[in-house]
Amino acid sequence: MLSPERRFLVPPPHRVLSVAFLDWSHLHPMLEALALTARVALVGLVLAAALGITVAVLMSRARWLERSLYPYAVILQTVPILALVPLIGLWFGFGYSSRTVVCVIIALFPMIANTLFGLQSVDRAHHDLFTLQKAGRLARLRKLELPAALPAVFTGLRTSAGLSVIGAIVGDMFFKQGSPGIGTLLDVYRARLQSEDLFAAIILASLFGVAVFALFTLLNRLAVGSWHGSSGRR
């Protein structure tokens, strides 16, 4: 029989505030777990961004590469991550590495798709100008295609950043070796019916996701400047 204060799975807001946020013994483990999840999400995002941009650049160099690689990227996006979790655990263990792999898998496709779109959307007149200047493929990529694709790259980064946070939380729930992440605590609080802590952890995870999205929106404005409509400036 549950005690009266634990009979309601949806606690009133003042209970969440007093029990979870204002009690350091409850808040401290959540912040430590969130910091670990943030590190996993950041590493996964960096790896996904580097791999996604590299693959997109390779696909933009030759149509046969795009036709060969793009279907595998789509398959990677459409396969349910939960179906891959057992394999990821067997291949990479059940700790930090597997959590990072989950983030990379979830965040990779938006980086490939958006970067490729940006590289292929360069104005034909600009390409003709570089052809007249006898610019090589590397110079064309570095001075024309990548700068022109920057808004699309940041669109992919904003999307992948949110997905990487989700991937880190999912990884926490399934790969529990080592220090607990916020996803691990969510599972523990659910099992123990610690509803105040559960709602507080959900709020912290949501705020972290919003903060990551806002950060990359700001970086987009700083990097792109006022020359493109995606910067939000007029």
C-alpha positions in Angstrom: 0.0 0.0 0.0 1.4 3.4 -1.1 1.7 6.2 1.4 -0.8 9.0 0.9 1.8 11.4 -0.6 2.8 8.9 -3.3 -0.7 7.9 -4.5 -0.9 10.5 -7.2 1.5 10.0 -10.2 0.9 13.7 -11.3 2.1 15.8 -8.3 1.0 19.4 -7.9 3.6 21.9 -9.1 4.5 23.1 -5.6 5.5 19.5 -4.7 7.8 19.3 -7.7 9.4 22.6 -6.8 9.8 21.9 -3.0 10.7 18.2 -3.2 12.9 18.1 -6.4 14.2 21.5 -7.2 14.6 23.1 -3.8 16.1 20.0 -2.1 19.7 19.8 -3.0 19.9 16.1 -2.2 17.4 15.5 -5.0 18.6 18.2 -7.4 22.3 17.4 -7.2 22.2 13.9 -8.7 19.9 15.2 -11.5 22.4 17.9 -12.4 25.3 15.5 -12.4 23.3 13.0 -14.6 22.3 15.9 -16.9 26.0 16.9 -17.3 26.9 13.4 -18.3 24.0 13.2 -20.8 25.1 16.6 -22.2 28.7 15.3 -22.7 27.4 12.2 -24.5 25.1 14.3 -26.7 27.9 16.8 -27.5 30.3 14.1 -28.5 27.7 12.3 -30.6 26.7 15.5 -32.3 30.3 16.4 -33.2 30.9 12.9 -34.6 27.6 13.0 -36.5 28.4 16.4 -37.9 31.9 15.5 -39.0 30.8 12.2 -40.6 27.7 13.7 -42.1 29.4 16.6 -43.7 32.2 14.3 -45.0 29.7 11.9 -46.6 27.7 14.8 -48.1 30.8 16.3 -49.7 31.7 12.9 -51.1 28.2 12.4 -52.5 28.3 15.9 -54.1 31.5 15.1 -56.0 29.9 12.2 -58.0 26.4 11.2 -58.8 27.3 7.5 -58.6 28.5 8.0 -55.0 25.2 9.7 -54.1 23.2 6.9 -55.7 25.3 4.4 -53.8 25.4 6.0 -50.3 22.2 7.8 -50.0 19.9 4.7 -49.7 22.0 3.5 -46.8 21.6 6.8 -45.0 17.9 6.6 -45.5 17.8 3.1 -44.1 19.8 4.2 -41.1 17.2 6.9 -40.5 14.2 4.6 -40.9 15.3 1.6 -38.8 13.9 1.9 -35.3 16.8 2.6 -32.9 15.3 0.3 -30.3 15.8 -2.6 -32.8 19.5 -1.8 -33.0 20.0 -1.4 -29.3 20.9 -5.1 -28.6 23.4 -5.1 -31.4 25.0 -1.9 -30.3 25.3 -3.3 -26.8 27.0 -6.5 -28.1 29.4 -4.6 -30.4 30.3 -1.6 -28.2 29.4 -2.7 -24.6 26.8 -1.2 -22.4 28.5 2.0 -21.3 29.6 5.4 -22.5 30.6 4.2 -26.1 27.2 2.7 -26.8 25.4 5.9 -25.7 27.5 7.9 -28.1 26.8 5.5 -30.9 23.1 5.9 -30.4 23.5 9.7 -30.7 25.5 9.4 -33.9 23.0 7.0 -35.5 20.0 9.3 -34.7 21.7 12.6 -35.6 23.6 11.5 -38.7 20.9 11.6 -41.4 19.8 15.3 -41.0 23.5 16.3 -41.4 23.9 14.4 -44.6 20.6 15.5 -46.1 20.9 19.2 -45.3 24.6 19.5 -46.2 24.0 17.7 -49.5 21.1 19.9 -50.3 23.2 23.0 -49.6 26.1 21.9 -51.7 23.8 21.1 -54.6 21.9 24.4 -54.4 24.7 26.7 -55.4 23.7 29.1 -58.1 24.8 27.9 -61.6 26.1 31.4 -62.4 28.5 31.2 -59.5 29.8 27.9 -60.8 30.3 29.4 -64.2 32.3 32.3 -62.7 34.6 29.8 -61.0 34.9 27.9 -64.2 36.0 31.1 -66.0 38.6 31.6 -63.3 39.8 28.0 -63.9 39.3 27.2 -60.3 40.0 23.6 -59.2 37.5 21.3 -57.5 39.1 21.9 -54.1 39.0 25.7 -54.4 35.5 25.6 -55.7 34.4 23.5 -52.7 36.3 25.6 -50.2 35.4 29.1 -51.5 32.0 28.6 -53.1 30.1 25.4 -52.2 30.8 25.1 -48.5 30.1 28.8 -47.7 26.9 28.7 -49.8 25.8 25.6 -48.0 26.4 27.0 -44.5 22.8 27.9 -43.8 21.7 24.4 -44.7 24.5 22.9 -42.6 23.3 24.9 -39.6 19.7 23.8 -40.3 21.0 20.2 -40.1 23.0 21.0 -36.9 19.9 22.4 -35.2 17.9 19.3 -36.1 20.7 16.9 -35.2 21.4 18.7 -31.9 17.9 18.0 -30.7 18.0 14.4 -31.9 21.4 13.9 -30.3 19.9 14.9 -26.9 17.1 12.4 -27.5 19.6 9.7 -28.4 21.7 10.4 -25.3 18.6 10.0 -23.1 17.6 6.8 -24.9 21.1 5.5 -24.5 21.0 6.3 -20.8 17.9 4.1 -20.4 19.3 1.1 -22.1 23.1 1.2 -21.4 23.4 1.7 -17.6 27.0 0.7 -16.9 29.0 3.6 -15.5 27.7 6.8 -14.2 23.9 7.4 -14.6 22.7 9.9 -17.1 19.4 11.7 -16.9 17.7 9.0 -18.9 18.8 6.4 -16.3 17.3 8.5 -13.5 14.1 8.9 -15.4 13.8 5.1 -15.5 14.7 4.8 -11.8 12.2 7.4 -10.8 9.5 5.8 -12.9 10.1 2.4 -11.3 10.1 3.8 -7.8 7.1 6.1 -8.4 9.1 9.1 -7.4 6.7 11.3 -9.3 8.1 14.7 -8.2 11.7 13.7 -9.2 10.4 12.2 -12.4 8.7 15.4 -13.5 11.7 17.5 -12.4 14.0 15.3 -14.5 11.7 15.6 -17.5 11.6 19.4 -17.1 15.5 19.6 -16.8 15.9 17.3 -19.9 13.4 19.5 -21.9 15.1 22.7 -20.9 18.4 21.3 -21.9 17.0 20.4 -25.3 15.6 23.9 -25.8 18.9 25.4 -24.7 20.9 23.4 -27.2 18.5 24.4 -30.0 18.8 28.1 -29.0 22.6 27.8 -28.9 22.8 26.6 -32.5 20.2 29.1 -33.6 22.5 31.8 -32.2 25.6 30.3 -33.8 23.8 30.2 -37.1 23.1 33.9 -36.9 26.7 34.7 -35.9 28.2 32.5 -38.7 25.8 33.3 -41.5 25.4 37.0 -40.7 22.9 39.2 -42.4 23.4 37.9 -46.0 20.9 35.0 -45.8 17.3 34.9 -44.8 17.9 32.1 -42.3 19.8 34.4 -40.1 16.6 36.0 -39.0 17.9 39.5 -39.6 16.3 42.1 -41.8 
